[in-house]
Amino acid sequence: MAIHAGVGVSKHSDSYQAGFDAAKTAADRAGGPPDFMIAFTSTNFDQKEVVRGIRTAGGKALFVGCSDAGEITNEGPTQKAVAVMAICSDTISFITGLGKNVKGGAREAGRAVAQEVKDKAKGSLRAFIMLPDVLTGNGSEIVRGVLDVLGAHFPVMGGAAGDDFLFQQTYQYRDDEVESGAVAGVGLGGTFTMGIGVRHGWLPIGMPMKVTRANGAVLHELDGRPAISIYEDYFGQKADELRKEALARLAITYPLGLKIPEYEEEYLIRDPITVDAQGAITCAAEIPEGSEVRLMIGSKEHAVEAAEDAARHLMKEFEIDHTRPKFVLMFNCIAREKLFGNKAQDEIHAVMNIIGADVPLLGFYTYGEQAPLGGEVRDAAKCDPRFYNETVVMVAIGD
């Protein structure tokens, strides 16, 4: 049987029916009763009802998923929908897990989901896909928790759940369970080819600055000055003009770049969210004290080129093995969708032109992404999973 996949989408006004219809279409297109299903949905739907619909149509298939900030398929991006991928395979084993209470301990939740998957796996695992909540906890810590269990160089990929750009509450699904503030995950074992693509396309501008005071995701000082000065120096606006809305808008085009000594190709993007009265910036992910940051600049053109580069990198593994992907999962930051505006489909179509328009694609717009630096999975010693912002991550699986 090898690997067969199909994708279904529904915008039905009834939550149960939307889940059922999307899952039924996906299963029909996969060509048989699925072994595994993954779904990304708008918080516009009743989360328990939409999952009940998916599970009813999916039969005995194992299942994970999460709420999102927009869905992605071969047709391009969409909003306020349910998108489901069904996978049939006699060569891949799927093992699901769920780590709860990210707020109570992000690293512990990461360990819990990975431990459950590891304990249930009958053979060795080859990859892990995670769907964490990062509104209630540190995404980098969740990744560390997963790696504590699976190993520092284990291939971990995924995307942080969304809630239609509201930043209030996200949801994670595993089989019949619907949780909030959790991390859902699936381990993949067996025989398959895997390719990873990771790129963002933002370029550094201005001078490097040293993080002289930081606490987790809160950046207090750069070069001994209030962190907001990196924006004031460049844009000439005072801190009180860069409060929540203005800074969030600026950050879509001008995020911060974190220099990673072990990875020269691209900076790690950090998305500023708010600034306080003292000029401290809260980011969407941690920035370590002592690290070097720069202001970054983005454009639609560079973002498309980055997505194309990620797709080409992903395809290299399949060229080596003389095969093609049977399905692709895409985890794409919501900031990229906002940067593109009504041209968001350009990025998706550019990717499909490289991967193949007939390859089933499912993805969502995220609040953060996870993948090894540079998409490195062939050389295990160089596989170094991290947490990203404003980045596109793609995972392709084939025979």
C-alpha positions, 0 to 999 in steps of 0.5 A, a space after each residue: 500500500 505504501 503511503 496515500 494521503 488526501 485533504 478535505 476542507 469545509 466551511 459548513 456553518 454547523 461545527 459537527 458537519 464541517 468536521 465530518 465533511 472535511 474528514 470524509 473528503 480527506 479519507 475518500 481522497 486518501 483511498 481507504 480507511 485512514 490510519 492517521 488524521 491531522 486537522 487544523 481549524 478555526 476557533 469560529 467552530 465549537 471545538 468539541 463538535 468539530 472534533 466529534 465530526 472529524 472522529 466520526 468520519 475518521 473511523 479508527 484513525 489516530 488523530 491530532 490537531 489544533 486551532 489555527 489562525 488560518 488554514 493552508 491547502 493546495 488551493 492556497 490559504 483560507 480562513 474560518 474553515 476546517 482542514 483535514 489530512 487523512 493518511 493511509 500507510 502500511 510503512 509508517 507507524 503513528 503514535 499520538 500524545 498529549 501534554 497538558 498544563 503548559 502554564 504550570 510547566 512548559 518544559 514538563 508539558 513537552 516532556 509529558 507528550 514526548 514520554 507518552 509517545 516514546 512509551 507507546 512506540 513499539 519500534 524506534 521513532 524517526 520524527 516528532 510533530 508537535 502542536 503546542 500552545 504558546 499563549 500560556 507558556 514558553 515555546 522554547 521550553 516546550 521544545 526543550 522538554 520534548 528533546 529531554 525525552 527524545 534526545 537533543 538531536 531528534 528531528 522535531 517539527 511543528 507549529 504553535 496553535 492559533 486562534 484567528 489572530 485573537 491571542 486569547 485561547 488556543 486548542 489542541 486535539 488528540 483522538 477524542 480529547 480537546 484541550 487548551 493550554 496543552 501540546 499535542 504531538 505525533 511520533 512517526 516510526 517505520 520506513 519513509 523518506 523525510 525532507 524538511 525546509 526552514 526559511 524566513 527571508 528577513 534581512 538584517 539592517 542597522 548595527 548589532 546590539 548586545 542583550 544586556 538584560 533579559 528574562 525569558 521572552 522579556 527583553 529589558 535592555 540592549 547595550 545598556 539602554 531600554 530595549 525599545 531604543 532599537 526601534 526609536 533609533 531607527 524610526 525616530 518614534 518615542 516609546 509612547 508611540 510604539 505601544 501595543 498596536 504600533 509595535 505589533 504592526 511594525 514587527 510584521 515587517 521589522 522583527 528582531 533577529 537573534 544571532 545563532 553562533 552555530 548557524 550562520 545562514 539566517 538569524 532566528 526571528 523574534 517577534 516583538 508583541 508589546 512594550 511597557 512603560 520602562 521600554 522593555 519589549 515582550 517577544 513571542 519567544 525567548 531571547 537569551 541574555 548576552 546574545 546579539 540581536 539586530 533589527 530585521 527587514 522583510 518584504 513580500 519578494 524576499 518572503 516568497 524567495 525564502 519559501 521557495 528555498 525551503 521547498 528546494 531544500 526539502 526536495 533534496 532528500 527525495 532527489 537523493 532517494 529518487 522518490 517524491 513526497 506523498 504529502 507535505 505539512 506546512 507551518 507558516 507564521 501568521 506574521 507572514 500572512 499579514 505581510 502578504 495581505 491579499 497576496 498570501 496565495 503567491 507564497 503557497 503557489 510558489 511552493 507547490 510549483 517546486 514540490 508538485 501541485 498534485 502532492 497533498 498539502 495541509 498547513 496552518 498559520 501559526 503563532 510560532 514554528 519548530 524545526 531543526 536549524 536549516 532543516 538538517 535531518 540527514 546528519 544527526 549530529 547537526 540536527 538542532 531543533 529550535 523555536 522560531 517566529 515569522 518563519 515557514 517550516 515544511 515537512 515532506 514525507 514519502 516512500 
